[in-house]
Amino acid sequence: MSNYVAIIEKSRTGFSAYVPDLPGCFAAASSLAEIKTLIRSTVVFHVECLREEGQPIPEPSIAAVVEVTA
């Protein structure tokens, strides 16, 4: 099992998400709950396609949430 970082952004119509370690892996949805579910299944599908095509599976990056007090 791997843990990939997904960047979730608010848009005018809902949310979008992408996975920096997996170029071309992105999703859009109308709610935060929906985008979390959708990007998870998109990552699984993306990795399965890479395997089927004999492509290397990129290693996940390490990420951290940085708390900043302004």
PDB file of N, H, CA, C and O in Angstrom:
ATOM      1  N   MET A   1       0.846  -1.183   0.000  1.00  0.00           N
ATOM      2  CA  MET A   1       0.000   0.000   0.000  1.00  0.00           C
ATOM      3  C   MET A   1       0.887   1.240   0.000  1.00  0.00           C
ATOM      4  O   MET A   1       1.893   1.293   0.707  1.00  0.00           O
ATOM      5  N   SER A   2       0.510   2.230  -0.793  1.00  0.00           N
ATOM      6  H   SER A   2      -0.307   2.187  -1.367  1.00  0.00           H
ATOM      7  CA  SER A   2       1.249   3.489  -0.865  1.00  0.00           C
ATOM      8  C   SER A   2       0.326   4.637  -0.501  1.00  0.00           C
ATOM      9  O   SER A   2      -0.886   4.564  -0.703  1.00  0.00           O
ATOM     10  N   ASN A   3       0.903   5.683   0.030  1.00  0.00           N
ATOM     11  H   ASN A   3       1.888   5.743   0.193  1.00  0.00           H
ATOM     12  CA  ASN A   3       0.155   6.896   0.363  1.00  0.00           C
ATOM     13  C   ASN A   3       0.654   8.035  -0.506  1.00  0.00           C
ATOM     14  O   ASN A   3       1.749   8.556  -0.291  1.00  0.00           O
ATOM     15  N   TYR A   4      -0.149   8.421  -1.487  1.00  0.00           N
ATOM     16  H   TYR A   4      -1.038   7.998  -1.662  1.00  0.00           H
ATOM     17  CA  TYR A   4       0.200   9.526  -2.366  1.00  0.00           C
ATOM     18  C   TYR A   4      -0.414  10.822  -1.842  1.00  0.00           C
ATOM     19  O   TYR A   4      -1.504  10.815  -1.270  1.00  0.00           O
ATOM     20  N   VAL A   5       0.283  11.913  -2.037  1.00  0.00           N
ATOM     21  H   VAL A   5       1.169  11.918  -2.502  1.00  0.00           H
ATOM     22  CA  VAL A   5      -0.215  13.230  -1.658  1.00  0.00           C
ATOM     23  C   VAL A   5      -1.176  13.715  -2.743  1.00  0.00           C
ATOM     24  O   VAL A   5      -0.847  13.711  -3.930  1.00  0.00           O
ATOM     25  N   ALA A   6      -2.364  14.129  -2.317  1.00  0.00           N
ATOM     26  H   ALA A   6      -2.631  14.132  -1.353  1.00  0.00           H
ATOM     27  CA  ALA A   6      -3.340  14.726  -3.233  1.00  0.00           C
ATOM     28  C   ALA A   6      -3.543  16.175  -2.812  1.00  0.00           C
ATOM     29  O   ALA A   6      -3.800  16.460  -1.643  1.00  0.00           O
ATOM     30  N   ILE A   7      -3.428  17.070  -3.755  1.00  0.00           N
ATOM     31  H   ILE A   7      -3.220  16.838  -4.705  1.00  0.00           H
ATOM     32  CA  ILE A   7      -3.668  18.486  -3.511  1.00  0.00           C
ATOM     33  C   ILE A   7      -5.123  18.775  -3.871  1.00  0.00           C
ATOM     34  O   ILE A   7      -5.543  18.546  -5.005  1.00  0.00           O
ATOM     35  N   ILE A   8      -5.885  19.274  -2.909  1.00  0.00           N
ATOM     36  H   ILE A   8      -5.543  19.460  -1.988  1.00  0.00           H
ATOM     37  CA  ILE A   8      -7.290  19.584  -3.132  1.00  0.00           C
ATOM     38  C   ILE A   8      -7.443  21.104  -3.114  1.00  0.00           C
ATOM     39  O   ILE A   8      -6.977  21.783  -2.198  1.00  0.00           O
ATOM     40  N   GLU A   9      -8.101  21.616  -4.141  1.00  0.00           N
ATOM     41  H   GLU A   9      -8.479  21.065  -4.885  1.00  0.00           H
ATOM     42  CA  GLU A   9      -8.297  23.057  -4.265  1.00  0.00           C
ATOM     43  C   GLU A   9      -9.780  23.368  -4.442  1.00  0.00           C
ATOM     44  O   GLU A   9     -10.504  22.625  -5.105  1.00  0.00           O
ATOM     45  N   LYS A  10     -10.216  24.446  -3.857  1.00  0.00           N
ATOM     46  H   LYS A  10      -9.629  25.049  -3.318  1.00  0.00           H
ATOM     47  CA  LYS A  10     -11.594  24.919  -4.032  1.00  0.00           C
ATOM     48  C   LYS A  10     -11.670  25.629  -5.380  1.00  0.00           C
ATOM     49  O   LYS A  10     -10.777  26.394  -5.746  1.00  0.00           O
ATOM     50  N   SER A  11     -12.745  25.365  -6.104  1.00  0.00           N
ATOM     51  H   SER A  11     -13.470  24.745  -5.806  1.00  0.00           H
ATOM     52  CA  SER A  11     -12.968  26.039  -7.387  1.00  0.00           C
ATOM     53  C   SER A  11     -14.296  26.795  -7.326  1.00  0.00           C
ATOM     54  O   SER A  11     -14.992  26.766  -6.310  1.00  0.00           O
ATOM     55  N   ARG A  12     -14.633  27.461  -8.406  1.00  0.00           N
ATOM     56  H   ARG A  12     -14.069  27.484  -9.231  1.00  0.00           H
ATOM     57  CA  ARG A  12     -15.903  28.209  -8.431  1.00  0.00           C
ATOM     58  C   ARG A  12     -17.110  27.288  -8.331  1.00  0.00           C
ATOM     59  O   ARG A  12     -18.157  27.684  -7.818  1.00  0.00           O
ATOM     60  N   THR A  13     -16.967  26.066  -8.817  1.00  0.00           N
ATOM     61  H   THR A  13     -16.117  25.744  -9.234  1.00  0.00           H
ATOM     62  CA  THR A  13     -18.104  25.148  -8.865  1.00  0.00           C
ATOM     63  C   THR A  13     -17.980  23.961  -7.913  1.00  0.00           C
ATOM     64  O   THR A  13     -18.862  23.102  -7.904  1.00  0.00           O
ATOM     65  N   GLY A  14     -16.932  23.882  -7.125  1.00  0.00           N
ATOM     66  H   GLY A  14     -16.215  24.579  -7.132  1.00  0.00           H
ATOM     67  CA  GLY A  14     -16.753  22.757  -6.216  1.00  0.00           C
ATOM     68  C   GLY A  14     -15.311  22.599  -5.803  1.00  0.00           C
ATOM     69  O   GLY A  14     -14.724  23.500  -5.203  1.00  0.00           O
ATOM     70  N   PHE A  15     -14.736  21.449  -6.124  1.00  0.00           N
ATOM     71  H   PHE A  15     -15.213  20.717  -6.611  1.00  0.00           H
ATOM     72  CA  PHE A  15     -13.364  21.148  -5.742  1.00  0.00           C
ATOM     73  C   PHE A  15     -12.657  20.405  -6.873  1.00  0.00           C
ATOM     74  O   PHE A  15     -13.283  19.695  -7.660  1.00  0.00           O
ATOM     75  N   SER A  16     -11.350  20.586  -6.934  1.00  0.00           N
ATOM     76  H   SER A  16     -10.842  21.163  -6.294  1.00  0.00           H
ATOM     77  CA  SER A  16     -10.526  19.800  -7.853  1.00  0.00           C
ATOM     78  C   SER A  16      -9.367  19.228  -7.047  1.00  0.00           C
ATOM     79  O   SER A  16      -9.021  19.742  -5.983  1.00  0.00           O
ATOM     80  N   ALA A  17      -8.779  18.169  -7.562  1.00  0.00           N
ATOM     81  H   ALA A  17      -9.060  17.751  -8.426  1.00  0.00           H
ATOM     82  CA  ALA A  17      -7.651  17.541  -6.883  1.00  0.00           C
ATOM     83  C   ALA A  17      -6.697  16.969  -7.923  1.00  0.00           C
ATOM     84  O   ALA A  17      -7.108  16.567  -9.012  1.00  0.00           O
ATOM     85  N   TYR A  18      -5.434  16.942  -7.572  1.00  0.00           N
ATOM     86  H   TYR A  18      -5.101  17.269  -6.687  1.00  0.00           H
ATOM     87  CA  TYR A  18      -4.430  16.312  -8.424  1.00  0.00           C
ATOM     88  C   TYR A  18      -3.362  15.688  -7.542  1.00  0.00           C
ATOM     89  O   TYR A  18      -3.215  16.041  -6.372  1.00  0.00           O
ATOM     90  N   VAL A  19      -2.619  14.751  -8.126  1.00  0.00           N
ATOM     91  H   VAL A  19      -2.739  14.464  -9.077  1.00  0.00           H
ATOM     92  CA  VAL A  19      -1.574  14.029  -7.412  1.00  0.00           C
ATOM     93  C   VAL A  19      -0.249  14.351  -8.095  1.00  0.00           C
ATOM     94  O   VAL A  19       0.012  13.855  -9.191  1.00  0.00           O
ATOM     95  N   PRO A  20       0.596  15.178  -7.464  1.00  0.00           N
ATOM     96  CA  PRO A  20       1.839  15.611  -8.106  1.00  0.00           C
ATOM     97  C   PRO A  20       2.760  14.466  -8.537  1.00  0.00           C
ATOM     98  O   PRO A  20       3.478  14.592  -9.529  1.00  0.00           O
ATOM     99  N   ASP A  21       2.745  13.369  -7.811  1.00  0.00           N
ATOM    100  H   ASP A  21       2.162  13.266  -7.005  1.00  0.00           H
ATOM    101  CA  ASP A  21       3.625  12.244  -8.150  1.00  0.00           C
ATOM    102  C   ASP A  21       3.118  11.414  -9.321  1.00  0.00           C
ATOM    103  O   ASP A  21       3.852  10.584  -9.858  1.00  0.00           O
ATOM    104  N   LEU A  22       1.860  11.633  -9.721  1.00  0.00           N
ATOM    105  H   LEU A  22       1.264  12.306  -9.285  1.00  0.00           H
ATOM    106  CA  LEU A  22       1.266  10.859 -10.810  1.00  0.00           C
ATOM    107  C   LEU A  22       0.737  11.825 -11.876  1.00  0.00           C
ATOM    108  O   LEU A  22      -0.453  12.142 -11.880  1.00  0.00           O
ATOM    109  N   PRO A  23       1.601  12.294 -12.774  1.00  0.00           N
ATOM    110  CA  PRO A  23       1.175  13.245 -13.797  1.00  0.00           C
ATOM    111  C   PRO A  23      -0.055  12.744 -14.556  1.00  0.00           C
ATOM    112  O   PRO A  23      -0.113  11.592 -14.986  1.00  0.00           O
ATOM    113  N   GLY A  24      -1.027  13.631 -14.710  1.00  0.00           N
ATOM    114  H   GLY A  24      -0.980  14.567 -14.361  1.00  0.00           H
ATOM    115  CA  GLY A  24      -2.256  13.278 -15.403  1.00  0.00           C
ATOM    116  C   GLY A  24      -3.333  12.712 -14.493  1.00  0.00           C
ATOM    117  O   GLY A  24      -4.433  12.404 -14.952  1.00  0.00           O
ATOM    118  N   CYS A  25      -3.032  12.573 -13.215  1.00  0.00           N
ATOM    119  H   CYS A  25      -2.139  12.823 -12.842  1.00  0.00           H
ATOM    120  CA  CYS A  25      -3.995  12.031 -12.260  1.00  0.00           C
ATOM    121  C   CYS A  25      -4.693  13.200 -11.564  1.00  0.00           C
ATOM    122  O   CYS A  25      -4.115  13.861 -10.701  1.00  0.00           O
ATOM    123  N   PHE A  26      -5.951  13.444 -11.957  1.00  0.00           N
ATOM    124  H   PHE A  26      -6.420  12.908 -12.658  1.00  0.00           H
ATOM    125  CA  PHE A  26      -6.692  14.565 -11.400  1.00  0.00           C
ATOM    126  C   PHE A  26      -8.181  14.244 -11.406  1.00  0.00           C
ATOM    127  O   PHE A  26      -8.624  13.318 -12.086  1.00  0.00           O
ATOM    128  N   ALA A  27      -8.951  15.021 -10.640  1.00  0.00           N
ATOM    129  H   ALA A  27      -8.591  15.773 -10.088  1.00  0.00           H
ATOM    130  CA  ALA A  27     -10.396  14.817 -10.561  1.00  0.00           C
ATOM    131  C   ALA A  27     -11.063  16.130 -10.182  1.00  0.00           C
ATOM    132  O   ALA A  27     -10.415  17.059  -9.702  1.00  0.00           O
ATOM    133  N   ALA A  28     -12.370  16.189 -10.406  1.00  0.00           N
ATOM    134  H   ALA A  28     -12.897  15.434 -10.796  1.00  0.00           H
ATOM    135  CA  ALA A  28     -13.177  17.349 -10.015  1.00  0.00           C
ATOM    136  C   ALA A  28     -14.506  16.836  -9.479  1.00  0.00           C
ATOM    137  O   ALA A  28     -15.043  15.836  -9.957  1.00  0.00           O
ATOM    138  N   ALA A  29     -15.029  17.545  -8.473  1.00  0.00           N
ATOM    139  H   ALA A  29     -14.593  18.357  -8.086  1.00  0.00           H
ATOM    140  CA  ALA A  29     -16.292  17.140  -7.864  1.00  0.00           C
ATOM    141  C   ALA A  29     -16.964  18.358  -7.240  1.00  0.00           C
ATOM    142  O   ALA A  29     -16.350  19.416  -7.105  1.00  0.00           O
ATOM    143  N   SER A  30     -18.219  18.202  -6.865  1.00  0.00           N
ATOM    144  H   SER A  30     -18.718  17.342  -6.974  1.00  0.00           H
ATOM    145  CA  SER A  30     -18.967  19.326  -6.314  1.00  0.00           C
ATOM    146  C   SER A  30     -18.825  19.479  -4.800  1.00  0.00           C
ATOM    147  O   SER A  30     -19.118  20.548  -4.265  1.00  0.00           O
ATOM    148  N   SER A  31     -18.379  18.425  -4.096  1.00  0.00           N
ATOM    149  H   SER A  31     -18.141  17.556  -4.531  1.00  0.00           H
ATOM    150  CA  SER A  31     -18.248  18.530  -2.641  1.00  0.00           C
ATOM    151  C   SER A  31     -16.889  18.004  -2.194  1.00  0.00           C
ATOM    152  O   SER A  31     -16.224  17.262  -2.916  1.00  0.00           O
ATOM    153  N   LEU A  32     -16.497  18.398  -1.002  1.00  0.00           N
ATOM    154  H   LEU A  32     -17.037  19.000  -0.415  1.00  0.00           H
ATOM    155  CA  LEU A  32     -15.224  17.946  -0.447  1.00  0.00           C
ATOM    156  C   LEU A  32     -15.238  16.437  -0.221  1.00  0.00           C
ATOM    157  O   LEU A  32     -14.264  15.757  -0.544  1.00  0.00           O
ATOM    158  N   ALA A  33     -16.310  15.917   0.319  1.00  0.00           N
ATOM    159  H   ALA A  33     -17.101  16.470   0.581  1.00  0.00           H
ATOM    160  CA  ALA A  33     -16.406  14.468   0.546  1.00  0.00           C
ATOM    161  C   ALA A  33     -16.295  13.709  -0.773  1.00  0.00           C
ATOM    162  O   ALA A  33     -15.616  12.685  -0.852  1.00  0.00           O
ATOM    163  N   GLU A  34     -16.959  14.211  -1.798  1.00  0.00           N
ATOM    164  H   GLU A  34     -17.510  15.043  -1.734  1.00  0.00           H
ATOM    165  CA  GLU A  34     -16.943  13.561  -3.103  1.00  0.00           C
ATOM    166  C   GLU A  34     -15.544  13.589  -3.730  1.00  0.00           C
ATOM    167  O   GLU A  34     -15.107  12.594  -4.309  1.00  0.00           O
ATOM    168  N   ILE A  35     -14.845  14.713  -3.621  1.00  0.00           N
ATOM    169  H   ILE A  35     -15.199  15.522  -3.151  1.00  0.00           H
ATOM    170  CA  ILE A  35     -13.521  14.794  -4.238  1.00  0.00           C
ATOM    171  C   ILE A  35     -12.539  13.860  -3.540  1.00  0.00           C
ATOM    172  O   ILE A  35     -11.670  13.283  -4.194  1.00  0.00           O
ATOM    173  N   LYS A  36     -12.661  13.703  -2.235  1.00  0.00           N
ATOM    174  H   LYS A  36     -13.367  14.172  -1.704  1.00  0.00           H
ATOM    175  CA  LYS A  36     -11.773  12.785  -1.511  1.00  0.00           C
ATOM    176  C   LYS A  36     -11.980  11.346  -1.977  1.00  0.00           C
ATOM    177  O   LYS A  36     -11.018  10.606  -2.180  1.00  0.00           O
ATOM    178  N   THR A  37     -13.228  10.964  -2.142  1.00  0.00           N
ATOM    179  H   THR A  37     -14.010  11.566  -1.977  1.00  0.00           H
ATOM    180  CA  THR A  37     -13.532   9.617  -2.638  1.00  0.00           C
ATOM    181  C   THR A  37     -13.077   9.441  -4.074  1.00  0.00           C
ATOM    182  O   THR A  37     -12.486   8.422  -4.428  1.00  0.00           O
ATOM    183  N   LEU A  38     -13.355  10.439  -4.896  1.00  0.00           N
ATOM    184  H   LEU A  38     -13.835  11.268  -4.608  1.00  0.00           H
ATOM    185  CA  LEU A  38     -13.044  10.356  -6.319  1.00  0.00           C
ATOM    186  C   LEU A  38     -11.541  10.326  -6.579  1.00  0.00           C
ATOM    187  O   LEU A  38     -11.080   9.544  -7.410  1.00  0.00           O
ATOM    188  N   ILE A  39     -10.766  11.164  -5.884  1.00  0.00           N
ATOM    189  H   ILE A  39     -11.141  11.799  -5.209  1.00  0.00           H
ATOM    190  CA  ILE A  39      -9.324  11.171  -6.147  1.00  0.00           C
ATOM    191  C   ILE A  39      -8.695   9.863  -5.678  1.00  0.00           C
ATOM    192  O   ILE A  39      -7.741   9.382  -6.290  1.00  0.00           O
ATOM    193  N   ARG A  40      -9.215   9.287  -4.604  1.00  0.00           N
ATOM    194  H   ARG A  40      -9.989   9.678  -4.107  1.00  0.00           H
ATOM    195  CA  ARG A  40      -8.704   7.992  -4.142  1.00  0.00           C
ATOM    196  C   ARG A  40      -8.897   6.923  -5.217  1.00  0.00           C
ATOM    197  O   ARG A  40      -7.965   6.185  -5.533  1.00  0.00           O
ATOM    198  N   SER A  41     -10.100   6.838  -5.775  1.00  0.00           N
ATOM    199  H   SER A  41     -10.858   7.438  -5.518  1.00  0.00           H
ATOM    200  CA  SER A  41     -10.350   5.833  -6.807  1.00  0.00           C
ATOM    201  C   SER A  41      -9.593   6.153  -8.092  1.00  0.00           C
ATOM    202  O   SER A  41      -9.207   5.244  -8.826  1.00  0.00           O
ATOM    203  N   THR A  42      -9.378   7.429  -8.365  1.00  0.00           N
ATOM    204  H   THR A  42      -9.691   8.168  -7.768  1.00  0.00           H
ATOM    205  CA  THR A  42      -8.603   7.823  -9.545  1.00  0.00           C
ATOM    206  C   THR A  42      -7.146   7.396  -9.417  1.00  0.00           C
ATOM    207  O   THR A  42      -6.542   6.965 -10.399  1.00  0.00           O
ATOM    208  N   VAL A  43      -6.573   7.511  -8.221  1.00  0.00           N
ATOM    209  H   VAL A  43      -7.063   7.861  -7.423  1.00  0.00           H
ATOM    210  CA  VAL A  43      -5.193   7.071  -7.994  1.00  0.00           C
ATOM    211  C   VAL A  43      -5.091   5.561  -8.209  1.00  0.00           C
ATOM    212  O   VAL A  43      -4.166   5.086  -8.868  1.00  0.00           O
ATOM    213  N   VAL A  44      -6.038   4.810  -7.656  1.00  0.00           N
ATOM    214  H   VAL A  44      -6.790   5.195  -7.121  1.00  0.00           H
ATOM    215  CA  VAL A  44      -6.028   3.349  -7.830  1.00  0.00           C
ATOM    216  C   VAL A  44      -6.078   3.004  -9.311  1.00  0.00           C
ATOM    217  O   VAL A  44      -5.297   2.175  -9.780  1.00  0.00           O
ATOM    218  N   PHE A  45      -6.981   3.625 -10.049  1.00  0.00           N
ATOM    219  H   PHE A  45      -7.615   4.298  -9.668  1.00  0.00           H
ATOM    220  CA  PHE A  45      -7.117   3.367 -11.478  1.00  0.00           C
ATOM    221  C   PHE A  45      -5.850   3.749 -12.233  1.00  0.00           C
ATOM    222  O   PHE A  45      -5.403   3.011 -13.112  1.00  0.00           O
ATOM    223  N   HIS A  46      -5.272   4.890 -11.895  1.00  0.00           N
ATOM    224  H   HIS A  46      -5.635   5.489 -11.181  1.00  0.00           H
ATOM    225  CA  HIS A  46      -4.060   5.383 -12.560  1.00  0.00           C
ATOM    226  C   HIS A  46      -2.901   4.392 -12.373  1.00  0.00           C
ATOM    227  O   HIS A  46      -2.200   4.051 -13.326  1.00  0.00           O
ATOM    228  N   VAL A  47      -2.717   3.945 -11.145  1.00  0.00           N
ATOM    229  H   VAL A  47      -3.286   4.222 -10.371  1.00  0.00           H
ATOM    230  CA  VAL A  47      -1.629   3.000 -10.854  1.00  0.00           C
ATOM    231  C   VAL A  47      -1.878   1.663 -11.565  1.00  0.00           C
ATOM    232  O   VAL A  47      -0.944   1.061 -12.094  1.00  0.00           O
ATOM    233  N   GLU A  48      -3.126   1.202 -11.579  1.00  0.00           N
ATOM    234  H   GLU A  48      -3.885   1.692 -11.149  1.00  0.00           H
ATOM    235  CA  GLU A  48      -3.449  -0.039 -12.292  1.00  0.00           C
ATOM    236  C   GLU A  48      -3.125   0.080 -13.781  1.00  0.00           C
ATOM    237  O   GLU A  48      -2.590  -0.855 -14.376  1.00  0.00           O
ATOM    238  N   CYS A  49      -3.444   1.215 -14.376  1.00  0.00           N
ATOM    239  H   CYS A  49      -3.878   1.975 -13.892  1.00  0.00           H
ATOM    240  CA  CYS A  49      -3.139   1.433 -15.801  1.00  0.00           C
ATOM    241  C   CYS A  49      -1.636   1.434 -16.052  1.00  0.00           C
ATOM    242  O   CYS A  49      -1.169   0.849 -17.030  1.00  0.00           O
ATOM    243  N   LEU A  50      -0.874   2.087 -15.173  1.00  0.00           N
ATOM    244  H   LEU A  50      -1.252   2.562 -14.378  1.00  0.00           H
ATOM    245  CA  LEU A  50       0.583   2.078 -15.329  1.00  0.00           C
ATOM    246  C   LEU A  50       1.117   0.654 -15.274  1.00  0.00           C
ATOM    247  O   LEU A  50       1.973   0.281 -16.076  1.00  0.00           O
ATOM    248  N   ARG A  51       0.615  -0.147 -14.329  1.00  0.00           N
ATOM    249  H   ARG A  51      -0.080   0.156 -13.678  1.00  0.00           H
ATOM    250  CA  ARG A  51       1.056  -1.554 -14.216  1.00  0.00           C
ATOM    251  C   ARG A  51       0.731  -2.326 -15.492  1.00  0.00           C
ATOM    252  O   ARG A  51       1.581  -3.036 -16.031  1.00  0.00           O
ATOM    253  N   GLU A  52      -0.507  -2.183 -15.971  1.00  0.00           N
ATOM    254  H   GLU A  52      -1.197  -1.607 -15.533  1.00  0.00           H
ATOM    255  CA  GLU A  52      -0.937  -2.903 -17.170  1.00  0.00           C
ATOM    256  C   GLU A  52      -0.077  -2.545 -18.383  1.00  0.00           C
ATOM    257  O   GLU A  52       0.169  -3.388 -19.246  1.00  0.00           O
ATOM    258  N   GLU A  53       0.376  -1.299 -18.443  1.00  0.00           N
ATOM    259  H   GLU A  53       0.176  -0.614 -17.742  1.00  0.00           H
ATOM    260  CA  GLU A  53       1.192  -0.844 -19.564  1.00  0.00           C
ATOM    261  C   GLU A  53       2.679  -1.125 -19.359  1.00  0.00           C
ATOM    262  O   GLU A  53       3.499  -0.808 -20.220  1.00  0.00           O
ATOM    263  N   GLY A  54       3.018  -1.716 -18.228  1.00  0.00           N
ATOM    264  H   GLY A  54       2.352  -1.974 -17.529  1.00  0.00           H
ATOM    265  CA  GLY A  54       4.423  -2.015 -17.943  1.00  0.00           C
ATOM    266  C   GLY A  54       5.247  -0.790 -17.596  1.00  0.00           C
ATOM    267  O   GLY A  54       6.475  -0.819 -17.681  1.00  0.00           O
ATOM    268  N   GLN A  55       4.581   0.284 -17.206  1.00  0.00           N
ATOM    269  H   GLN A  55       3.583   0.307 -17.137  1.00  0.00           H
ATOM    270  CA  GLN A  55       5.269   1.528 -16.850  1.00  0.00           C
ATOM    271  C   GLN A  55       5.695   1.487 -15.380  1.00  0.00           C
ATOM    272  O   GLN A  55       5.065   0.801 -14.575  1.00  0.00           O
ATOM    273  N   PRO A  56       6.745   2.205 -15.029  1.00  0.00           N
ATOM    274  CA  PRO A  56       7.151   2.259 -13.622  1.00  0.00           C
ATOM    275  C   PRO A  56       6.107   3.016 -12.787  1.00  0.00           C
ATOM    276  O   PRO A  56       5.473   3.960 -13.258  1.00  0.00           O
ATOM    277  N   ILE A  57       5.954   2.579 -11.553  1.00  0.00           N
ATOM    278  H   ILE A  57       6.470   1.812 -11.170  1.00  0.00           H
ATOM    279  CA  ILE A  57       5.041   3.240 -10.615  1.00  0.00           C
ATOM    280  C   ILE A  57       5.876   4.231  -9.800  1.00  0.00           C
ATOM    281  O   ILE A  57       6.775   3.809  -9.072  1.00  0.00           O
ATOM    282  N   PRO A  58       5.606   5.530  -9.900  1.00  0.00           N
ATOM    283  CA  PRO A  58       6.382   6.512  -9.145  1.00  0.00           C
ATOM    284  C   PRO A  58       6.245   6.306  -7.635  1.00  0.00           C
ATOM    285  O   PRO A  58       5.172   5.976  -7.129  1.00  0.00           O
ATOM    286  N   GLU A  59       7.340   6.508  -6.943  1.00  0.00           N
ATOM    287  H   GLU A  59       8.212   6.776  -7.354  1.00  0.00           H
ATOM    288  CA  GLU A  59       7.322   6.460  -5.486  1.00  0.00           C
ATOM    289  C   GLU A  59       6.599   7.694  -4.957  1.00  0.00           C
ATOM    290  O   GLU A  59       6.752   8.784  -5.509  1.00  0.00           O
ATOM    291  N   PRO A  60       5.812   7.534  -3.894  1.00  0.00           N
ATOM    292  CA  PRO A  60       5.141   8.699  -3.319  1.00  0.00           C
ATOM    293  C   PRO A  60       6.135   9.639  -2.634  1.00  0.00           C
ATOM    294  O   PRO A  60       7.119   9.208  -2.033  1.00  0.00           O
ATOM    295  N   SER A  61       5.848  10.923  -2.745  1.00  0.00           N
ATOM    296  H   SER A  61       5.049  11.273  -3.233  1.00  0.00           H
ATOM    297  CA  SER A  61       6.652  11.918  -2.028  1.00  0.00           C
ATOM    298  C   SER A  61       6.233  11.954  -0.572  1.00  0.00           C
ATOM    299  O   SER A  61       5.170  11.456  -0.203  1.00  0.00           O
ATOM    300  N   ILE A  62       7.063  12.536   0.229  1.00  0.00           N
ATOM    301  H   ILE A  62       7.927  12.940  -0.071  1.00  0.00           H
ATOM    302  CA  ILE A  62       6.737  12.770   1.628  1.00  0.00           C
ATOM    303  C   ILE A  62       6.250  14.203   1.740  1.00  0.00           C
ATOM    304  O   ILE A  62       6.859  15.109   1.172  1.00  0.00           O
ATOM    305  N   ALA A  63       5.173  14.418   2.455  1.00  0.00           N
ATOM    306  H   ALA A  63       4.678  13.682   2.916  1.00  0.00           H
ATOM    307  CA  ALA A  63       4.608  15.755   2.602  1.00  0.00           C
ATOM    308  C   ALA A  63       4.276  16.019   4.059  1.00  0.00           C
ATOM    309  O   ALA A  63       4.142  15.101   4.867  1.00  0.00           O
ATOM    310  N   ALA A  64       4.150  17.276   4.364  1.00  0.00           N
ATOM    311  H   ALA A  64       4.259  18.022   3.708  1.00  0.00           H
ATOM    312  CA  ALA A  64       3.761  17.678   5.711  1.00  0.00           C
ATOM    313  C   ALA A  64       2.858  18.894   5.623  1.00  0.00           C
ATOM    314  O   ALA A  64       2.973  19.709   4.707  1.00  0.00           O
ATOM    315  N   VAL A  65       1.974  19.000   6.574  1.00  0.00           N
ATOM    316  H   VAL A  65       1.881  18.338   7.318  1.00  0.00           H
ATOM    317  CA  VAL A  65       1.153  20.190   6.707  1.00  0.00           C
ATOM    318  C   VAL A  65       1.914  21.120   7.647  1.00  0.00           C
ATOM    319  O   VAL A  65       2.294  20.727   8.750  1.00  0.00           O
ATOM    320  N   VAL A  66       2.130  22.343   7.205  1.00  0.00           N
ATOM    321  H   VAL A  66       1.821  22.662   6.309  1.00  0.00           H
ATOM    322  CA  VAL A  66       2.885  23.306   7.983  1.00  0.00           C
ATOM    323  C   VAL A  66       1.921  24.327   8.572  1.00  0.00           C
ATOM    324  O   VAL A  66       1.229  25.036   7.842  1.00  0.00           O
ATOM    325  N   GLU A  67       1.884  24.394   9.886  1.00  0.00           N
ATOM    326  H   GLU A  67       2.447  23.818  10.480  1.00  0.00           H
ATOM    327  CA  GLU A  67       1.014  25.361  10.569  1.00  0.00           C
ATOM    328  C   GLU A  67       1.755  26.683  10.701  1.00  0.00           C
ATOM    329  O   GLU A  67       2.895  26.727  11.163  1.00  0.00           O
ATOM    330  N   VAL A  68       1.096  27.754  10.290  1.00  0.00           N
ATOM    331  H   VAL A  68       0.170  27.718   9.915  1.00  0.00           H
ATOM    332  CA  VAL A  68       1.703  29.082  10.342  1.00  0.00           C
ATOM    333  C   VAL A  68       0.763  30.003  11.109  1.00  0.00           C
ATOM    334  O   VAL A  68      -0.428  30.083  10.810  1.00  0.00           O
ATOM    335  N   THR A  69       1.306  30.689  12.088  1.00  0.00           N
ATOM    336  H   THR A  69       2.274  30.624  12.331  1.00  0.00           H
ATOM    337  CA  THR A  69       0.546  31.676  12.826  1.00  0.00           C
ATOM    338  C   THR A  69       0.967  33.047  12.358  1.00  0.00           C
ATOM    339  O   THR A  69       2.135  33.420  12.462  1.00  0.00           O
ATOM    340  N   ALA A  70       0.018  33.792  11.845  1.00  0.00           N
ATOM    341  H   ALA A  70      -0.931  33.489  11.760  1.00  0.00           H
ATOM    342  CA  ALA A  70       0.360  35.122  11.314  1.00  0.00           C
ATOM    343  C   ALA A  70       0.013  36.213  12.299  1.00  0.00           C
ATOM    344  O   ALA A  70       0.233  37.392  12.018  1.00  0.00           O
TER     345      ALA A  70
END
